[in-house]
Amino acid sequence: MSQELNDLAEAIIAYQKKYDKTDGEMAFGSRISVEKFHGIKTGELQPTTEEQSSLKGLIASKPH
């Protein structure tokens, strides 16, 4: 896994812990399937550029 993807996975996990968000909530918020989200988070799948942008946008915002 590249450092950028590793950093994204760590940012996702930190956001989930901080705001008590499940994988399902994160997937819904980023418009990515739960299975794909989980694969990205664990490093098993590489996100597309669009998915990376969506995830980065989600973790840059505070939940509603």
SULHU-V511341 format. One record per helix or strand. SS is the DSSP state (a for helix, b for strand). FROM is the first residue (numbers start at 1). TO is the last residue. Records with the same first field share a line. If there is no record, write none. Layout:
BEGIN
SS: FROM-TO, FROM-TO
END
This chain:
BEGIN
a: 3-19, 23-30, 34-42, 49-60
END
